[in-house]
Amino acid sequence: MYKYKLNVFIFKFIDYYQARKNRVLLLKKISAYVKISRFINFIITFLVIIVASVISIENEYSILKIILAGLSGALTASAGNVINDYFDINIDKINKPHRVLPSGSLTKKEAINFYIILTISAFVISSFININAFIIVFISTLFLFFYSYQVKKIPLIGNILVAFLTALAFIYGGIAVNNISSAVIPASFAFLINLIREIIKDMEDAEGDSQQGINTFPVEYGLKKTKTLIVIVTFVLIILTLYPFVFNVYEIEYFLVVMVFINPLLVYIIKSLFENDTVKNLSKLSNLLKINMVFGLAAIFLGK
């Protein structure tokens, strides 16, 4: 009798331990999917498209379509991150071995299946907005795939393509409310600030890219010329930030945010870039540019 009870207890303990182990493995797997999809970037893309829609509203609009635009755009961006990590696994083993694929948290097959699910979801959701929205998502998906597969290896062209796709998020927001024209100015600013950020990210990854034979602009032309290019693009961006206020597109609130937060932060980034081009500082500057984009959205929203 006691032997029977002991065996029952042992089997129950084994079942409990196995169930607990399975729950832990499941949570780790879910965490890996969240990480490879860049959940923070998912949220940022969603909010960018929502804000882009809001600042483009002039006539009748659908709140549901705005939300669907934000969701489908964010899913497209996440799918792009997944396929980028898939093709970058060998580079990330050098530059960022802690990432999901090089660390083994997900297999390449799991990543591809996840990419397909995200992509199909984006297609389906965008089809409920309008045909133009579906076309934008389809084109963006193609561009993101070919960027990850080959285009990113072409100096500067890959950077321009990523910046263009980021700017396209603002156009997408305009499409959701049937008013693209109001999204052009914020899209232009987004293009320039993300072009700067993409070039800085290439500086950050220069060592791994060089070892893998990927000729990004910093690898091909060196850090000195890369910094000069960043200065030129930043100068153009600073000049263009004055345009909407000078020509009465946005109100004084926009100008105040630009002059107090956005442009001083751009100047600081340039100064810091020339003083310290270590990987750690380049990563910090890349994050600061993300923050500056948020300031830009706030400026346009307040000055509209």
C-alpha positions in Angstrom: 0.0 0.0 0.0 2.7 2.4 1.0 4.7 1.4 -2.1 1.7 2.1 -4.3 1.2 5.6 -2.7 4.9 6.3 -3.1 4.8 5.4 -6.8 1.8 7.6 -7.3 3.5 10.5 -5.6 6.6 10.0 -7.7 4.6 10.0 -11.0 2.7 13.1 -9.9 5.9 14.9 -9.1 7.4 13.9 -12.4 4.3 15.2 -14.2 4.3 18.4 -12.3 8.1 18.9 -13.0 7.6 18.2 -16.7 4.6 20.5 -16.9 6.6 23.3 -15.1 9.5 22.7 -17.4 7.2 22.9 -20.5 5.7 26.2 -19.3 9.2 27.6 -18.8 10.2 26.5 -22.3 7.0 27.9 -23.7 7.6 31.3 -22.1 11.2 31.3 -23.4 10.0 30.6 -26.9 7.3 33.3 -26.7 10.0 35.7 -25.4 12.2 34.8 -28.4 9.4 35.6 -30.8 8.7 38.9 -29.2 12.4 39.8 -29.3 13.0 38.9 -32.9 9.9 40.9 -33.9 11.3 43.9 -32.0 8.2 44.6 -30.0 9.3 48.1 -29.1 9.7 48.9 -32.8 6.3 47.3 -33.4 4.8 49.7 -30.9 6.7 52.7 -32.3 5.6 51.9 -35.9 2.0 51.4 -34.8 2.0 54.8 -33.0 3.8 56.6 -35.9 1.2 55.5 -38.3 -1.6 56.4 -35.9 -0.1 59.9 -35.4 0.5 60.2 -39.2 -3.2 59.4 -39.8 -4.3 61.9 -37.1 -2.2 64.8 -38.4 -3.5 64.1 -41.9 -7.2 64.2 -41.0 -9.1 66.9 -42.8 -12.5 65.3 -43.9 -14.4 62.2 -42.8 -12.4 59.3 -41.5 -12.7 55.9 -39.9 -11.1 55.2 -36.6 -11.2 51.5 -37.4 -9.2 52.0 -40.6 -6.6 54.1 -38.7 -6.1 51.3 -36.2 -6.0 48.7 -39.0 -3.3 50.8 -40.7 -1.2 51.0 -37.6 -1.5 47.3 -36.9 -0.8 46.2 -40.5 2.1 48.6 -40.8 3.6 47.4 -37.5 3.2 43.7 -38.6 5.0 44.5 -41.9 7.9 46.2 -40.0 8.1 43.2 -37.6 8.2 40.8 -40.5 11.0 42.9 -42.0 13.0 42.6 -38.7 12.5 38.8 -38.7 13.7 38.3 -42.3 16.6 40.7 -41.7 17.8 38.6 -38.7 17.4 35.4 -40.7 19.8 36.6 -43.4 22.1 38.3 -40.9 22.6 35.3 -38.6 26.3 34.9 -39.5 27.0 38.6 -39.1 25.1 38.7 -35.7 27.3 35.8 -34.5 30.1 38.3 -34.5 28.4 41.6 -33.8 25.4 40.6 -31.6 25.7 36.9 -30.5 23.0 37.5 -27.9 20.3 37.9 -30.5 17.6 35.3 -30.9 18.9 33.3 -33.9 22.7 33.2 -33.2 22.0 32.3 -29.5 19.7 29.4 -30.6 16.6 30.7 -28.9 14.8 30.2 -32.2 15.7 28.0 -35.2 15.9 29.4 -38.7 12.8 27.3 -39.7 10.8 28.8 -36.8 11.9 32.3 -37.8 10.8 31.8 -41.4 7.4 30.4 -40.3 6.9 33.4 -38.1 7.9 35.7 -40.9 5.2 34.1 -43.2 2.5 34.5 -40.4 3.4 38.1 -39.9 3.4 38.9 -43.6 0.1 37.2 -44.4 -1.5 38.9 -41.4 -0.3 42.3 -42.7 -1.7 41.6 -46.1 -5.1 40.5 -44.8 -5.5 43.4 -42.4 -4.4 46.0 -45.0 -7.0 44.7 -47.5 -9.8 45.9 -45.2 -8.5 49.5 -45.5 -8.4 50.1 -49.2 -6.5 48.9 -52.3 -3.8 51.6 -52.0 -3.1 50.4 -48.4 -2.7 46.8 -49.6 -0.4 47.9 -52.4 1.8 49.9 -50.0 2.1 46.8 -47.7 2.9 44.5 -50.6 5.6 46.8 -52.0 7.0 47.4 -48.5 7.2 43.7 -47.9 9.1 43.1 -51.2 11.5 46.0 -50.5 12.2 44.7 -46.9 12.9 41.2 -48.2 15.2 42.3 -51.0 16.9 44.8 -48.7 17.7 42.0 -46.2 18.7 39.5 -49.0 20.9 41.7 -51.1 20.3 45.5 -51.3 21.8 46.2 -47.8 25.2 45.1 -49.2 25.2 48.1 -51.6 26.8 51.1 -50.0 24.2 53.8 -49.1 21.5 52.4 -51.3 20.4 50.0 -48.5 20.3 52.9 -46.1 18.3 55.1 -48.4 15.8 52.2 -48.9 15.3 51.7 -45.2 14.8 55.4 -44.6 12.3 55.5 -47.5 10.3 52.7 -46.0 10.2 54.5 -42.7 9.0 57.6 -44.4 6.4 55.5 -46.2 4.8 54.8 -42.8 3.7 58.5 -42.8 2.3 58.2 -46.3 0.5 55.1 -45.2 -1.1 57.0 -42.4 -2.3 59.6 -44.9 -3.7 56.8 -47.1 -5.7 55.5 -44.1 -7.6 58.8 -43.9 -7.6 59.6 -47.7 -5.2 62.6 -47.4 -1.7 61.9 -48.5 -0.6 65.5 -49.0 -0.6 66.3 -45.3 1.8 63.4 -44.7 4.5 64.6 -47.1 6.3 67.0 -44.7 6.6 64.5 -41.8 7.5 61.8 -44.2 10.4 63.9 -45.5 11.7 64.6 -42.0 11.4 60.9 -41.2 13.4 60.0 -44.3 16.3 62.2 -43.3 16.5 61.4 -39.6 16.3 57.7 -40.4 18.9 57.9 -43.1 21.3 59.4 -40.4 20.4 56.6 -38.0 20.9 53.9 -40.6 24.4 55.2 -41.5 25.3 55.4 -37.8 24.1 51.8 -37.3 26.4 50.8 -40.2 29.3 52.4 -38.4 28.3 50.4 -35.3 28.3 47.1 -37.3 31.4 47.9 -39.5 33.7 45.3 -38.0 31.3 42.4 -38.6 30.2 43.7 -42.0 33.8 43.9 -43.1 34.5 40.3 -42.0 31.4 39.1 -43.9 32.4 41.1 -47.0 29.4 43.4 -46.8 30.4 46.8 -48.3 28.4 49.3 -46.4 29.3 53.0 -46.7 31.6 53.0 -43.6 33.3 49.8 -44.8 33.8 51.1 -48.3 34.8 54.7 -47.6 35.9 54.7 -44.0 34.6 56.5 -40.8 35.9 59.9 -41.7 33.9 60.2 -44.9 30.9 58.6 -43.2 30.9 61.3 -40.5 31.1 64.0 -43.2 28.1 62.5 -44.9 26.2 62.4 -41.6 27.0 66.1 -41.1 25.7 67.0 -44.5 22.4 65.1 -44.1 22.0 66.5 -40.6 22.5 70.1 -41.9 19.9 69.6 -44.6 17.5 68.2 -42.0 18.0 71.2 -39.6 17.4 73.6 -42.5 14.2 71.8 -43.6 12.8 71.8 -40.0 12.4 75.6 -40.4 10.4 75.3 -43.6 6.9 74.5 -42.0 7.1 77.4 -39.6 8.5 80.0 -42.1 5.8 79.1 -44.6 3.0 78.9 -42.0 2.3 75.2 -42.5 2.6 74.6 -38.7 2.0 76.9 -35.7 4.5 78.3 -33.1 4.2 75.2 -30.9 6.0 73.3 -33.7 8.8 75.8 -33.9 9.3 75.8 -30.1 9.7 72.0 -29.9 12.1 72.0 -32.9 14.3 74.8 -31.5 14.3 73.6 -27.9 14.6 69.8 -28.3 15.0 68.5 -31.9 17.8 70.7 -33.4 19.9 70.9 -30.2 19.8 67.1 -29.9 20.9 66.8 -33.6 23.8 69.1 -32.9 24.7 67.1 -29.8 24.7 63.9 -31.8 27.1 65.3 -34.4 29.4 66.6 -31.6 29.4 63.3 -29.8 29.9 61.3 -33.0 33.2 63.2 -33.7 34.3 62.8 -30.1 33.6 59.2 -29.6 32.9 56.6 -32.3 33.0 53.5 -30.1 30.3 50.9 -30.7 28.8 51.7 -27.3 28.4 55.4 -28.1 27.2 54.8 -31.6 24.4 52.6 -30.2 23.5 55.4 -27.8 23.4 58.0 -30.6 21.2 55.6 -32.6 18.7 55.5 -29.7 18.8 59.2 -29.3 17.7 59.6 -32.9 14.8 57.4 -32.1 13.9 59.7 -29.3 14.3 62.7 -31.6 11.8 61.2 -34.0 9.3 61.1 -31.1 10.0 64.8 -30.4 9.4 65.4 -34.1 6.0 63.7 -34.0 5.1 65.8 -30.9 6.2 69.0 -32.6 4.0 68.3 -35.7 1.0 67.2 -33.5 1.2 70.3 -31.3 1.8 72.7 -34.3 -0.9 71.3 -36.5 
